[in-house]
């Protein structure tokens, strides 16, 4: 019987994807590839701690293994790796162990670098022919990068070490194991022979680097961001990192759009740049502009070098400045060739609709306000291997300004500011400004005028209809929903978690049939799990760790992205998870955004196309991705509250365009709104964002969920509140994530109150319930509820390891009393036994865990340890001896149970203990503090 799940093929695909994302920036004198048998010395502290991903929810994947760069080189058998240099680093790390930081988002950006002695470097240069120097960086959720040493900049120790190595070796190769771009001025100053961004490649990342260094894979990655000389050269820097407001004065001129228009001389490495071990010729072929269909273009690519390789063709347009101003280059197409042998060629064809290169007029200067237009004038099309080297391949003229799509004003700012606009001075574009248009249409008025029909959802009581009757066509969805009481409708829009015992252990959320009544109507409970770099399960279950978002973006390859996420879909099915909380697809507005590692690019077209491909891969096996963060999450600092003030044009052309592509071409089924406000309205409660744009204009028919514990507000610049879920529902944010108990309204939201006061209507709750139910009908969870286990399900279940299966054998405990007794018989005390409780605390509180135990007929010299964990946090090891024959009491304080669900794990390595009692003792009730909004989530 043919098997679908093949972990070796998954590994090979991830390895291939990570390799194709590696960007070679410099390769003087053919320093790479390294010939077989080369004697190599590996320098840099990061050889000891390969970063497979960034930090936070997007990177916390439990894995079976991680292949680092050093390990891949040393184990390959291809090279003689210098043992003395390695030994020096091993000794250094013994004295300077890895610093994990203390708590969430506390891991340092870098690890202390080892100072190099002249003697070590000179001896290594005598014994080895090439040096590989690895520089590592991390960042992530809640932790932005900074323009300081050890983050965006190299440290003095790294610079000194790199100078010594480069001076001593004829061939020095620098590998950047980072999540996003860093300062690169040092390349010219220090002068290593080769430099490559190898990114954070997931658990197969080291093998991918080996493939490129050895020449098994010819690098074909291209930069998904512009690398400028200084951080201050980016137009966004002036308005990045505020704790209150970020006025996005650069407007549409983000990344290469700014540099190619105003500041070409500030660029070290242009957008789309990346070297190969071979050379290519890109020549124009047939070109046509059709007034109805847009641009049709053929490009001829020939491998003019002497080894096989792949090339990326990028297509850009230069539109006339017109009345509203344009960037000098805008990406409108890209494709990667097949593997071309030396002398081989390939023709690539592009069909580019007008909509993708039209500009949005938010001011009415063209005479067509709130419309995508093609202004009159000459349009020049370029094609090449990067934005700077792309050559003219076609030209066409539009005689009269044309409306490509008339839209409706949506999510415009309520306060004006000055934005960047090109000014033509004797044929040279310089930086000018103009006032940003402000909102003229009230979204609350739109909402009131466009309410769903109340008569469709009038409460009928239970008619005996089940959700399967809707699928069978026996009853309409509206009639089914009409059976649900107001209380049921309030409950269904409350997602539960984290680590809900109702779904796969350790995942981030549960939604759908989260109450007994909802289950009684045949509504399944679906689950979702972090994140873009692979499945995060906090109970310790293992999954596969993927290359990060930036690495995958640098592939410029839709096919490999789709293939990789087809395997990821099987990993989700294997663990009975319906949705991955990702891909993350916010724009790299600034290189300092700590979450750039899980996002893609400064360009929305590249982002949208690749995310669409990833969604297509996930949909192959009926799971999906929750694309996020919708929209405008461009910094981590104060992300819950910082107000991003942006023009409607920039919003549509830059920050929403990728999401739009993912919806239109990737058939996105789920989105996650952001934490913070944009233009004064929290995105989770923005009617314009979630209804006017997403659903009415783009045709999205899936679900929207909040980020975990997100606020809402009713009007621009009004205060945000975690309890204002009514505002989220009105906007058509379907799921408020995340609650300990939907039925008990554990987060004390205002849904019932808003219903009574008429500020929220039953038909709005019912409409959102309909969105949720349509989504659930497409999920594996629905099929499992019906008892339909496919051959694929059985195969995937058998592919879960015994260790991971054991982690899912948990004991559910409701900790709803001042003292909650646990059954001592449930705690396994044999050798190497693990017991896991999943605890649900309906009220926010702190607790102690108390055990009464003794030695069970053991020799007096016996050592009898017991280790206790809360989630992944080590709480302590308590050791009795065989002499402890009387009952002993041990007590450990648990961290505050803000989330509602958490794990308590006991590990008994030697056995020999007897448990008399185990109990949870509430030490402090935090519920009132939580209600008042004092407690930080």
C-alpha positions in Angstrom: 0.0 0.0 0.0 1.4 3.4 -1.0 2.1 5.7 2.0 1.3 9.4 2.0 3.4 10.4 5.0 7.1 10.2 4.4 9.2 12.0 6.9 12.3 11.6 4.8 10.7 13.4 1.9 9.5 16.1 4.3 13.1 16.5 5.5 14.4 16.7 1.9 11.8 19.3 0.9 12.6 21.5 3.9 16.3 21.1 3.2 15.7 22.1 -0.4 13.6 25.1 0.5 16.1 26.3 3.0 18.9 26.0 0.5 17.0 27.8 -2.2 16.4 30.7 0.2 20.2 31.2 0.9 21.4 34.5 -0.5 25.0 34.8 -1.7 26.0 38.4 -1.5 29.7 38.1 -2.3 32.0 35.5 -3.8 35.3 36.9 -4.8 37.8 34.7 -6.6 35.3 31.8 -6.5 35.8 31.3 -2.8 32.7 29.1 -3.0 31.9 26.3 -3.5 34.3 24.5 -1.2 36.0 21.6 -3.0 35.8 18.2 -1.5 38.6 17.5 0.8 39.1 21.2 1.7 40.6 21.7 5.2 38.1 24.0 7.0 38.3 25.9 10.3 35.0 27.0 11.7 34.9 30.2 13.7 32.2 32.1 15.5 30.3 31.3 18.7 27.2 30.6 16.7 28.6 27.3 15.5 27.7 26.2 19.0 24.1 27.4 18.9 22.5 27.3 15.5 19.3 29.4 15.4 16.6 27.3 13.7 14.1 30.1 14.2 13.4 33.3 16.0 11.8 33.5 19.5 8.2 33.6 20.7 5.1 31.8 19.5 6.4 31.6 15.9 9.5 29.7 16.9 8.8 27.4 19.8 8.6 24.1 18.0 9.7 20.9 19.9 11.8 18.9 17.5 13.4 15.5 17.3 16.7 17.0 16.2 18.3 20.1 14.8 21.2 20.0 12.3 23.5 23.0 12.9 26.0 24.3 10.4 29.1 22.9 12.1 27.5 19.5 12.6 26.5 19.3 8.9 30.1 20.2 7.8 31.7 17.9 10.3 29.5 14.9 9.7 29.4 15.2 5.9 32.7 13.5 5.3 33.4 16.1 2.6 35.8 18.2 4.6 38.6 18.0 7.2 37.3 20.3 10.0 39.8 21.8 12.3 39.4 20.1 15.7 41.6 22.5 17.6 39.5 25.5 16.7 36.4 23.6 17.6 37.9 22.5 20.9 38.7 26.1 21.8 35.0 27.0 21.3 33.8 24.0 23.3 36.0 25.1 26.2 34.8 28.7 25.9 31.1 27.6 26.0 31.7 25.5 29.0 32.8 28.7 30.8 30.2 30.9 29.0 27.1 28.7 28.6 24.2 29.7 26.4 22.1 32.5 27.9 18.4 31.7 27.6 17.3 34.8 29.4 14.7 34.7 32.1 11.1 34.4 31.0 9.1 35.2 27.9 10.8 37.3 25.2 14.0 37.5 27.3 16.5 35.5 25.2 19.4 37.8 24.2 19.7 38.8 20.5 23.2 37.2 20.5 25.5 35.0 22.5 28.8 36.2 23.8 31.5 35.9 21.2 34.9 34.2 22.0 37.9 36.5 21.7 40.5 35.0 19.3 44.2 34.8 20.1 46.7 35.5 17.4 48.3 32.1 18.1 45.0 30.2 17.6 44.2 32.0 14.3 47.7 31.7 12.9 47.9 28.0 13.7 44.5 27.4 12.2 45.5 29.3 9.0 48.6 27.0 8.7 46.5 23.8 9.1 43.4 24.9 7.2 42.7 26.2 3.7 39.5 28.1 4.3 37.7 29.7 7.3 34.0 29.7 7.8 32.8 32.4 10.3 29.2 32.1 11.6 27.4 35.1 13.0 24.1 34.5 14.8 21.2 36.7 15.8 17.7 36.1 17.1 14.7 38.3 17.9 11.0 37.7 17.9 7.6 38.2 19.5 7.7 41.1 22.0 11.4 41.8 21.3 12.3 44.2 18.5 15.8 44.5 17.2 17.8 47.7 18.0 20.3 49.7 16.2 23.0 48.6 18.7 25.8 46.2 18.9 24.7 42.6 19.3 21.5 43.3 17.5 21.5 45.2 14.2 25.2 45.9 14.5 28.2 43.6 15.0 29.8 43.6 18.4 33.4 44.8 18.9 34.3 41.2 19.7 32.7 39.9 16.5 34.4 42.6 14.5 37.8 41.9 16.0 37.6 38.2 15.6 36.4 38.5 12.0 39.2 40.9 11.1 41.8 38.5 12.5 40.4 35.5 10.6 40.1 37.4 7.3 43.6 38.7 7.6 45.1 35.3 8.3 43.1 33.3 5.7 43.1 33.6 1.9 39.6 32.4 1.9 37.1 33.5 4.6 33.4 32.7 4.2 30.9 34.6 6.5 27.6 32.9 7.1 24.8 35.0 8.7 22.5 32.7 10.7 19.9 35.5 11.3 16.2 36.1 11.1 16.3 39.3 9.1 18.9 41.6 7.6 21.5 43.3 9.7 24.0 46.2 9.1 26.4 45.2 6.4 29.0 48.1 6.2 31.6 45.7 7.7 31.8 43.7 4.5 33.7 46.5 2.7 35.7 47.3 5.7 36.8 43.8 6.6 36.8 42.3 3.2 35.9 38.6 3.6 36.0 36.7 0.3 32.4 35.3 0.5 29.3 36.4 2.5 25.9 34.7 2.5 22.7 35.1 4.4 21.7 31.5 5.4 18.9 32.8 7.6 17.2 30.5 10.2 16.6 27.3 8.2 14.6 25.2 10.6 15.7 21.8 11.8 17.3 20.9 8.4 19.0 24.3 8.1 22.6 23.1 8.6 22.2 20.5 5.9 20.9 23.2 3.6 24.0 25.3 4.2 26.2 22.3 3.6 24.5 21.8 0.2 25.2 25.4 -0.9 28.8 25.5 0.5 29.6 22.2 -1.2 28.1 23.2 -4.6 25.5 20.4 -4.4 23.0 23.2 -4.6 23.8 26.4 -6.6 22.5 29.3 -4.6 19.5 31.0 -6.1 18.1 33.0 -3.3 17.4 36.7 -3.7 17.1 39.4 -1.1 13.5 40.0 -0.1 14.6 43.3 1.4 16.9 46.2 0.5 20.1 46.5 2.4 21.0 50.1 2.9 24.2 51.5 4.2 22.8 52.8 7.5 19.6 52.2 9.5 18.9 55.9 9.3 18.7 55.6 5.5 15.4 53.7 5.7 12.5 56.2 5.3 10.6 54.4 8.1 13.3 54.8 10.8 12.2 58.3 11.9 8.8 56.9 12.8 9.5 53.5 14.2 9.5 52.4 17.8 7.2 55.0 19.4 5.2 53.9 22.4 2.2 55.9 21.4 1.9 56.8 17.7 3.8 56.0 14.5 3.0 58.4 11.7 3.9 56.4 8.5 5.2 59.5 6.7 7.0 57.4 4.1 3.6 56.3 2.8 4.0 53.9 -0.1 7.7 54.5 -0.3 8.8 51.4 1.7 12.0 49.6 1.0 13.1 49.6 -2.6 10.2 51.9 -3.6 11.9 54.6 -1.5 15.5 53.9 -2.5 14.9 53.4 -6.2 12.9 56.7 -6.3 15.0 58.9 -4.0 18.2 57.4 -2.7 19.9 54.9 -5.0 23.3 55.8 -3.6 22.3 54.7 -0.1 21.9 51.0 -1.2 24.6 48.4 -0.5 22.6 45.4 -1.9 19.4 46.1 -3.9 16.1 44.3 -3.5 16.1 41.0 -5.4 19.9 40.7 -5.4 21.6 37.4 -5.1 24.7 35.7 -6.7 25.1 32.3 -8.3 28.0 30.0 -9.0 27.1 30.4 -12.7 26.0 33.3 -14.9 22.8 34.0 -16.7 21.6 36.2 -19.6 18.1 37.6 -19.3 16.8 38.9 -22.6 13.4 40.3 -23.6 11.0 38.3 -25.8 7.5 39.1 -27.0 5.8 42.0 -25.2 2.3 43.2 -25.5 -0.1 45.5 -23.6 -3.8 44.8 -24.0 -6.2 47.5 -22.9 -8.5 44.8 -21.4 -6.1 42.1 -20.0 -2.9 44.0 -19.1 0.7 43.1 -19.8 1.8 39.9 -21.6 5.5 39.3 -21.5 8.0 36.6 -22.4 11.6 36.6 -21.0 14.4 34.4 -22.3 16.9 33.1 -19.7 20.1 31.3 -20.7 22.7 29.8 -18.4 25.9 31.2 -19.8 28.2 29.8 -17.1 29.7 26.3 -16.6 27.6 24.8 -13.9 23.9 24.1 -13.5 21.8 26.6 -11.7 18.5 28.5 -11.3 17.8 32.1 -11.9 14.9 34.4 -10.8 13.3 36.7 -13.3 11.8 39.8 -11.7 9.4 42.1 -13.5 9.0 45.8 -12.5 7.0 48.7 -13.8 7.7 52.4 -13.8 4.5 54.4 -14.0 4.2 58.0 -14.9 4.3 60.3 -11.8 1.0 61.9 -12.8 -0.9 63.8 -10.2 -0.6 61.4 -7.3 3.1 60.3 -7.5 4.5 56.8 -8.0 7.6 54.8 -7.0 10.2 54.5 -9.7 10.0 50.7 -9.5 7.2 48.4 -8.4 7.4 44.6 -8.5 4.6 43.1 -10.6 5.9 39.6 -11.5 8.5 37.0 -10.7 9.3 33.4 -11.5 12.2 31.0 -11.0 13.6 28.9 -13.8 14.0 25.2 -13.7 17.5 23.9 -13.0 19.3 24.9 -16.2 22.4 23.0 -17.2 25.3 25.0 -18.6 24.3 26.4 -22.0 20.6 25.5 -21.4 17.9 28.2 -21.7 14.2 28.6 -20.8 11.4 31.0 -21.8 9.3 32.4 -19.0 5.9 33.9 -19.6 4.1 36.5 -17.5 0.5 37.6 -17.7 0.0 40.6 -15.5 -3.5 42.1 -15.0 -3.8 45.8 -14.8 -5.1 45.7 -11.3 -1.7 44.6 -9.9 0.0 47.7 -11.2 -2.7 50.3 -10.8 -2.3 53.0 -8.1 -4.9 53.9 -5.5 -6.1 57.5 -5.4 -7.2 58.3 -1.9 -7.3 62.1 -2.5 -9.3 62.5 -5.7 -6.5 64.4 -7.5 -7.0 62.2 -10.6 -10.7 63.0 -10.5 -11.4 59.5 -9.3 -11.3 59.3 -5.5 -11.2 55.9 -3.8 -10.3 54.2 -7.1 -7.4 52.2 -8.5 -6.3 54.1 -11.6 -3.8 54.1 -14.4 -2.9 57.7 -14.9 -2.2 58.9 -18.4 1.4 58.7 -19.6 4.2 56.3 -20.5 4.6 53.0 -18.6 8.0 51.2 -18.8 8.4 47.6 -17.9 11.7 46.1 -16.8 12.9 42.6 -16.3 16.1 41.2 -14.6 17.6 39.5 -11.7 17.1 42.3 -9.2 15.5 45.7 -9.0 18.6 47.7 -9.9 19.9 45.6 -12.8 16.5 45.0 -14.5 16.5 46.3 -18.1 13.7 47.8 -20.2 11.7 45.1 -21.9 8.6 46.9 -23.0 6.8 50.2 -23.1 3.2 51.4 -23.5 1.2 54.6 -23.3 -2.1 55.3 -21.7 -3.7 58.3 -23.4 -6.4 59.0 -20.8 -6.5 58.2 -17.1 -8.4 55.0 -16.6 -10.3 53.7 -13.6 -9.3 50.0 -13.2 -11.5 49.5 -10.1 -13.8 51.9 -8.3 -13.8 51.2 -4.5 -15.1 52.7 -1.4 -13.1 54.7 1.1 -12.2 52.4 4.0 -10.0 52.7 7.1 -8.7 56.2 6.3 -6.9 58.1 9.0 -8.9 60.5 11.2 -6.0 62.8 11.7 -3.9 64.3 9.0 -0.2 64.4 8.7 2.4 65.1 6.0 3.4 62.2 3.8 6.2 61.8 1.3 5.6 62.6 -2.4 8.0 62.9 -5.3 8.7 66.3 -6.7 10.3 66.5 -10.2 13.2 69.0 -10.3 14.6 69.1 -13.8 14.1 65.3 -14.4 15.3 64.3 -10.9 12.8 63.1 -8.3 13.3 64.8 -4.9 11.5 64.3 -1.6 8.4 66.5 -1.2 5.4 66.3 1.0 1.6 66.5 0.8 -1.2 66.4 3.4 -2.8 63.0 3.9 -6.6 62.9 3.2 -8.7 62.0 6.2 -11.8 60.0 6.7 -15.1 61.2 5.3 -17.2 58.0 5.7 -18.1 56.8 9.2 -17.7 53.0 9.5 -20.2 52.9 12.3 -22.8 54.5 10.0 -21.9 51.9 7.3 -22.4 49.1 9.8 -25.8 50.4 10.9 -26.9 50.7 7.2 -25.7 47.2 6.3 -26.9 45.0 9.1 -27.8 41.4 8.3 -31.6 40.7 8.1 -32.8 40.1 11.6 -35.7 37.9 10.3 -33.2 35.3 9.1 -32.0 34.5 12.6 -35.1 34.9 14.8 -34.8 32.5 17.7 -36.9 29.4 17.1 -35.7 27.1 19.9 -34.3 23.6 19.2 -36.0 22.1 16.1 -33.8 19.0 16.2 -31.5 20.1 13.4 -27.9 19.1 13.5 -25.0 20.7 11.5 -24.8 17.6 9.3 -28.3 18.4 8.1 -27.0 21.7 6.8 -24.2 19.9 4.9 -26.8 17.4 3.5 -29.0 20.3 2.3 -31.9 19.3 4.5 -32.0 22.7 6.3 -30.6 26.1 5.6 -27.7 27.4 7.7 -29.9 30.3 8.8 -32.6 27.9 10.1 -30.0 25.9 11.9 -28.5 29.0 13.6 -32.0 30.2 14.6 -32.1 27.3 17.0 -29.2 28.7 19.0 -30.1 30.9 22.0 -28.4 34.3 22.6 -26.3 32.5 25.2 -25.2 29.9 22.6 -24.3 32.6 20.1 -22.3 34.5 22.7 -20.4 31.2 23.5 -19.6 30.3 20.0 -17.7 33.5 19.3 -15.5 32.8 22.3 -12.6 30.7 21.4 -11.0 28.7 24.3 -7.4 27.9 25.3 -4.5 28.0 25.6 -3.9 24.3 26.0 -7.6 23.5 26.1 -8.2 19.8 27.2 -11.0 19.7 24.6 -8.6 19.4 21.6 -5.1 18.2 20.8 -2.9 18.8 23.9 -0.6 21.7 23.9 -2.2 23.8 21.1 -3.1 27.4 21.2 -6.9 27.4 20.8 -10.2 25.6 20.5 -13.3 26.9 18.8 -16.7 25.8 17.6 -18.6 23.4 19.8 -17.0 24.6 23.0 -20.0 24.1 25.3 -22.1 21.0 25.8 -25.1 22.7 24.2 -23.2 23.6 21.1 -21.8 20.1 20.9 -25.4 18.8 21.2 -26.2 20.6 17.9 -23.5 18.6 16.2 -21.0 21.4 16.1 -17.4 20.1 16.2 -14.5 21.6 18.2 -11.7 22.6 15.9 -8.2 23.5 17.0 -5.4 25.8 15.9 -1.7 25.9 16.8 1.2 28.2 16.5 3.0 29.0 14.1 4.6 30.0 10.9 7.8 28.0 11.6 6.0 24.7 12.4 3.6 23.4 15.0 4.1 24.6 18.6 2.6 22.3 21.2 3.3 23.4 24.8 2.9 19.9 26.3 6.1 18.9 24.6 4.8 17.0 21.5 7.3 17.0 18.7 6.6 18.5 15.2 8.7 19.6 12.2 10.5 22.9 12.3 10.4 24.8 9.0 12.7 27.5 7.6 11.6 30.9 8.6 9.5 33.3 6.6 12.3 35.5 5.3 14.2 32.4 4.1 11.2 31.1 2.3 10.6 34.6 0.8 14.1 34.7 -0.6 13.4 31.5 -2.6 11.2 33.7 -4.9 9.7 30.2 -5.7 6.0 29.5 -5.4 6.4 25.8 -6.3 8.8 25.0 -3.4 6.6 26.9 -1.0 3.5 25.0 -2.0 5.4 21.7 -1.8 6.8 22.4 1.7 3.4 23.4 3.0 1.7 20.3 1.5 4.0 18.3 3.9 3.2 20.8 6.7 -0.5 20.0 6.1 0.2 16.3 6.8 2.0 17.3 10.0 -1.1 19.2 11.1 -3.4 16.3 10.2 -1.0 13.9 12.0 -1.6 15.9 15.2 -5.3 16.5 14.6 -4.9 20.2 14.2 -7.2 22.0 11.8 -5.4 25.4 11.3 -1.8 26.7 11.6 -1.5 30.2 13.1 0.4 31.5 10.1 1.9 32.3 7.7 2.8 35.6 9.1 2.8 38.1 6.3 3.3 41.7 7.6 5.6 44.0 5.7 9.2 44.5 6.7 8.6 48.2 7.1 11.8 48.5 9.2 14.7 46.0 9.5 14.3 46.5 13.3 11.0 44.7 13.6 11.7 41.8 15.8 9.1 39.6 14.2 10.6 40.0 10.7 11.9 36.5 10.8 8.4 35.0 10.5 7.3 37.6 8.0 8.4 37.7 4.4 9.5 40.9 2.8 9.3 44.6 2.3 7.3 43.9 -0.8 3.6 43.0 -0.7 3.4 41.3 -4.1 6.2 38.8 -3.3 4.6 38.2 0.1 1.1 37.6 -1.2 2.1 35.3 -4.0 4.2 33.1 -1.8 1.6 33.0 1.0 -1.0 32.1 -1.6 1.2 29.1 -2.6 1.6 28.0 1.0 -2.1 28.1 1.5 -2.7 26.0 -1.6 -0.3 23.5 -0.1 -2.1 23.4 3.2 -5.5 23.1 1.5 -4.3 19.9 -0.3 -5.2 18.0 2.9 -8.1 20.1 4.1 -6.3 22.1 6.7 -5.5 25.8 6.4 -3.4 28.7 7.6 -4.6 31.6 9.7 -2.8 34.4 7.9 -1.6 37.1 10.2 -1.4 39.8 11.5 -4.2 41.6 9.7 -2.9 44.3 9.4 0.0 46.7 9.9 1.9 44.9 12.7 5.3 46.5 12.0 6.8 46.6 15.5 6.7 44.5 18.6 7.3 47.3 21.1 3.9 48.3 22.7 2.1 46.3 20.0 -1.1 46.1 22.0 -1.5 49.9 22.1 0.8 51.8 19.7 -1.3 53.6 17.1 -0.1 53.1 13.5 -1.3 56.1 11.5 -1.2 55.4 7.8 -2.8 56.8 4.7 -5.5 54.8 2.9 -3.3 54.6 -0.1 -0.4 53.1 1.7 -2.7 50.8 3.5 -4.1 49.4 0.3 -1.0 49.4 -1.8 1.5 48.2 0.8 0.1 46.8 4.0 -3.1 45.0 2.7 -2.0 44.0 -0.8 -0.3 40.8 0.3 -3.4 39.8 2.3 -5.6 40.6 -0.7 -3.5 38.3 -3.0 -3.7 35.5 -0.4 -7.5 35.8 -0.3 -8.0 36.1 -4.0 -5.4 33.6 -5.2 -4.8 31.5 -2.2 -8.5 31.2 -1.2 -7.6 32.0 2.4 -10.1 30.6 4.9 -8.9 32.3 8.1 -7.2 35.5 9.2 -6.0 36.8 12.5 -6.4 40.5 13.3 -3.6 42.3 15.1 -3.3 43.4 18.7 -3.1 47.1 18.2 -4.9 50.0 16.6 -4.5 51.5 13.2 -5.8 55.0 12.5 -7.3 55.0 16.0 -9.3 51.8 15.7 -8.1 48.5 17.0 -8.0 46.2 14.0 -10.0 43.6 15.8 -12.9 46.0 15.9 -12.5 47.8 12.6 -15.7 47.4 10.5 -13.9 48.9 7.5 -11.0 46.4 7.7 -12.9 43.2 8.4 -16.1 43.9 6.5 -15.8 46.7 4.0 -12.5 45.6 2.6 -12.0 42.0 3.5 -15.5 40.6 2.9 -17.3 43.1 0.7 -14.5 44.1 -1.6 -12.3 41.0 -1.7 -15.0 38.4 -1.3 -13.6 36.6 1.7 -16.0 34.1 3.3 -13.9 32.6 6.0 -13.3 33.4 9.7 -11.4 36.1 11.4 -10.0 35.6 14.9 -8.4 38.0 17.2 -4.8 37.6 18.4 -4.7 36.1 21.9 -6.3 38.6 24.3 -6.9 41.5 21.9 -8.7 44.7 22.6 -11.5 46.5 20.8 -13.0 50.0 20.7 -16.1 51.6 19.3 -14.7 54.7 17.6 -11.4 56.1 16.4 -9.1 57.2 19.2 -11.5 55.9 21.9 -9.8 53.7 24.6 -9.4 50.0 23.8 -10.7 47.3 26.2 -10.1 43.6 26.4 -13.7 43.2 27.5 -15.2 45.1 24.5 -15.9 42.0 22.4 -19.1 43.5 21.2 -17.1 45.9 19.1 -15.2 43.0 17.6 -18.4 41.1 16.7 -19.9 44.2 15.1 -16.8 44.5 12.9 -17.2 40.8 11.9 -14.3 39.5 13.9 -15.8 36.1 14.4 -13.7 34.6 17.2 -12.5 36.3 20.4 -9.4 34.5 21.4 -8.9 33.2 24.0 -11.1 32.3 27.0 -10.7 29.8 29.7 -14.4 29.1 29.6 -16.8 30.3 26.8 -19.9 29.2 28.8 -18.8 31.0 32.0 -17.6 34.1 30.1 -14.3 33.8 32.0 -12.9 37.0 30.4 -16.0 39.0 31.5 -16.7 40.4 28.0 -19.6 42.7 27.3 -21.6 40.6 24.9 -24.7 40.0 27.0 -24.7 43.6 28.2 -24.4 44.9 24.7 -27.3 42.7 23.5 -29.5 44.0 26.3 -28.7 47.6 25.5 -29.2 47.2 21.8 -25.5 48.0 21.0 -25.1 44.6 19.5 -27.8 42.7 17.6 -28.6 39.0 17.6 -28.4 39.0 13.8 -24.7 40.2 14.1 -23.8 37.4 16.4 -25.7 34.9 14.2 -23.9 36.2 11.1 -20.5 35.6 12.8 -21.7 32.1 13.9 -22.5 31.4 10.3 -18.9 32.3 9.3 -17.6 29.9 12.0 -19.9 27.1 11.0 -19.1 27.3 7.3 -15.4 27.1 8.2 -16.0 24.1 10.5 -17.8 22.2 7.7 -14.5 22.2 5.8 -12.3 20.9 8.7 -11.0 17.4 9.5 -12.5 18.0 13.0 -16.0 17.9 11.5 -15.2 14.6 9.7 -13.8 13.2 12.9 -16.9 14.2 14.9 -19.0 12.2 12.4 -16.7 9.2 12.9 -15.3 9.3 9.4 -11.7 8.2 9.9 -10.0 7.9 6.5 -7.1 5.7 5.6 -4.9 8.8 5.7 -6.0 9.5 9.3 -5.1 6.0 10.3 -1.7 6.2 8.6 -0.9 9.5 10.2 -2.0 8.4 13.6 0.4 5.4 13.3 3.2 7.9 12.5 3.0 9.6 15.9 5.8 8.3 18.1 5.2 6.4 21.3 6.8 9.3 23.2 4.5 11.8 21.7 1.5 9.6 22.2 2.4 9.3 25.9 2.4 13.1 26.2 -1.2 13.1 25.1 -2.3 10.8 27.9 -3.3 13.5 30.3 -5.5 13.8 33.3 -8.0 16.6 33.2 -8.4 18.5 36.5 -10.9 21.3 37.1 -9.2 23.6 39.8 -12.3 25.5 40.8 -12.1 25.2 44.6 -9.8 26.7 47.2 -8.3 23.2 47.6 -8.5 20.7 44.7 -7.6 17.2 45.6 -5.8 15.0 43.0 -6.1 11.3 43.1 -2.7 9.9 44.3 -3.4 6.7 42.3 -3.1 8.8 39.1 0.5 9.6 39.8 2.9 7.0 38.3 5.8 6.3 40.6 7.6 3.5 38.7 11.0 4.1 37.2 11.1 6.7 34.4 7.4 7.4 34.8 5.8 10.6 33.7 2.4 11.9 34.8 0.8 14.9 33.2 -2.2 16.8 34.5 -3.9 19.5 32.4 -5.4 21.9 34.8 -8.2 24.3 34.1 -8.6 27.3 36.4 -11.9 29.1 35.7 -10.8 32.1 37.9 -7.5 33.9 37.5 -5.4 33.0 40.6 -2.1 31.7 41.9 -1.7 28.3 43.4 0.6 26.0 45.3 1.1 22.4 44.5 1.5 20.2 47.6 2.6 16.6 47.7 2.8 14.3 50.8 5.1 11.3 50.0 7.7 9.0 51.5 10.2 6.3 50.5 8.5 3.0 49.7 10.6 0.2 51.3 13.9 1.4 49.8 17.5 0.9 51.1 18.5 3.8 53.3 21.2 5.0 50.7 18.6 5.1 47.9 18.3 8.5 46.1 14.7 9.1 45.1 14.2 12.3 43.0 10.9 13.7 41.7 11.0 16.5 39.2 8.1 18.9 38.7 7.4 21.1 35.6 4.6 23.7 34.9 4.2 23.6 31.1 7.9 23.8 29.9 9.1 25.6 33.0 11.2 23.6 35.5 9.9 24.2 39.0 12.3 22.0 40.9 13.6 18.5 41.7 12.9 17.2 45.2 15.0 14.2 46.4 14.1 11.9 49.2 16.3 9.1 50.5 15.5 5.6 51.6 15.7 6.9 55.2 12.6 9.1 54.6 10.2 6.5 55.7 7.9 9.0 57.4 5.5 11.2 55.4 7.2 14.3 53.9 5.5 17.4 52.6 6.8 19.2 49.6 5.3 22.4 48.2 6.0 24.4 45.0 4.4 27.7 43.9 2.9 27.7 40.5 3.0 30.7 38.2 -0.1 32.8 38.0 -2.8 31.0 36.1 -3.8 33.9 33.8 -4.4 31.7 30.8 -6.9 29.2 32.4 -5.3 26.0 31.2 -1.8 24.8 32.0 0.2 21.5 32.4 1.6 20.1 35.6 4.1 17.3 34.8 5.8 15.0 37.3 8.8 12.9 36.3 10.0 10.0 38.6 13.4 8.7 37.2 14.1 6.1 39.8 10.8 5.0 41.3 10.6 4.0 44.9 8.2 6.7 46.2 4.8 6.4 47.6 2.2 9.3 47.4 -0.3 9.8 50.2 -1.9 13.0 48.9 -1.6 15.6 46.2 -3.5 18.9 46.0 -3.7 22.3 44.5 -4.1 25.1 47.1 -5.3 28.5 45.9 -3.1 31.2 47.4 -4.5 34.4 45.8 -7.6 35.2 43.8 -6.7 37.6 40.9 -10.2 37.7 39.4 -11.1 41.2 40.6 -7.8 42.6 39.5 -8.4 41.0 36.1 -11.8 42.5 35.8 -10.4 45.9 36.5 -7.9 45.4 33.8 -4.9 45.7 36.2 -3.5 42.3 35.5 -1.3 42.2 32.5 -2.0 39.3 30.1 
